[in-house]
Amino acid sequence: SHYNKLRSKIRPHEEQLFTAKIAQIEALLKQGKNSLTWKSLETDDFIEEATSLILEDCFKKLQAVQAAQAQIEAKVEHWHEYLCQSLFTSDEPCFIEDWIVKQKEVSEGYGV
């Protein structure tokens, strides 16, 4: 189901961001489970509402959060590699002033 797929894609560190939405989805699913039957006239509306809440709302937000996180991780990795290669690969000592200069260069390169 879409709900189970959504739950499996949320990483532990993202749980708090989606607690309210997950509670909203679970309340809706519980309401449907307790009040709908195959003969209910509201079945189509319920399915449409649940699908919209899960896929259009929560799943899209999760994808946006994970895409932003991937971009941040890529920038941090690049920053880390640049600083490590430029500061720690020479045989000469590295002073804090050198670190600060390199950090400013990297920050300016990312518009920070």
C-alpha positions in Angstrom: 0.0 0.0 0.0 1.0 3.6 -0.4 0.9 4.2 3.3 3.3 1.3 4.0 5.7 2.5 1.3 5.6 6.0 2.8 6.4 4.6 6.3 9.3 2.6 4.9 10.8 5.6 3.2 10.8 7.9 6.3 14.2 7.6 7.9 14.5 7.7 11.7 15.9 11.2 11.8 12.9 12.4 9.7 10.2 10.9 12.0 9.6 14.1 14.0 9.1 16.1 10.8 6.2 13.9 9.8 4.6 12.9 13.2 1.6 15.2 12.8 0.9 14.1 9.2 1.3 10.4 10.0 -1.1 10.9 12.9 -3.6 12.6 10.5 -3.3 9.7 8.0 -3.7 7.1 10.7 -6.8 8.8 12.1 -8.3 8.9 8.6 -7.5 5.2 8.0 -8.9 4.3 11.4 -12.1 6.2 10.6 -12.5 4.5 7.3 -11.8 1.1 8.8 -14.4 1.6 11.5 -17.2 3.2 9.5 -16.9 2.1 5.8 -18.1 -1.1 4.2 -17.9 -2.2 0.5 -21.5 -0.9 0.1 -20.8 2.5 1.6 -21.5 5.4 -0.7 -18.6 7.3 0.7 -16.0 4.7 -0.2 -14.8 6.5 -3.3 -14.5 9.8 -1.5 -12.6 8.1 1.3 -10.1 6.5 -1.1 -9.6 9.8 -2.9 -9.0 11.7 0.4 -6.6 9.1 1.8 -4.6 8.8 -1.5 -4.3 12.6 -1.7 -3.2 12.9 1.9 -0.6 10.1 1.5 0.7 10.7 -2.0 0.1 14.3 -2.8 0.7 15.8 0.6 3.0 13.7 2.8 5.0 11.7 0.2 5.8 14.8 -1.9 7.0 16.6 1.3 9.1 13.6 2.2 10.7 13.7 -1.3 11.5 17.4 -0.9 13.0 16.9 2.5 15.2 14.0 1.3 16.2 15.9 -1.9 17.3 18.9 0.2 19.2 16.6 2.6 21.0 15.0 -0.3 22.1 18.4 -1.6 23.3 19.4 1.8 25.3 16.2 2.2 26.8 16.7 -1.3 27.9 20.2 -0.4 29.3 19.2 2.9 31.2 16.3 1.4 32.7 18.6 -1.3 33.6 21.1 1.4 35.2 18.4 3.5 37.2 17.0 0.7 38.4 20.4 -0.4 39.5 21.4 3.1 41.2 18.1 3.8 43.0 18.0 0.5 44.2 21.6 0.6 45.1 21.8 4.3 46.1 18.3 5.4 48.0 16.8 2.5 51.0 19.0 2.7 54.0 18.2 5.0 54.0 21.8 6.3 52.1 22.6 9.5 48.6 23.9 9.3 47.7 26.9 11.4 44.2 28.0 12.4 44.6 31.2 10.3 45.0 28.9 7.2 41.9 27.0 8.1 39.9 30.2 8.5 41.0 31.5 5.1 40.1 28.3 3.4 36.8 28.1 5.2 35.9 31.6 3.9 36.9 30.7 0.4 34.6 27.6 0.5 31.8 29.6 2.1 32.0 32.3 -0.6 32.0 29.7 -3.3 28.6 28.4 -2.0 27.2 31.9 -1.4 27.1 31.5 2.4 
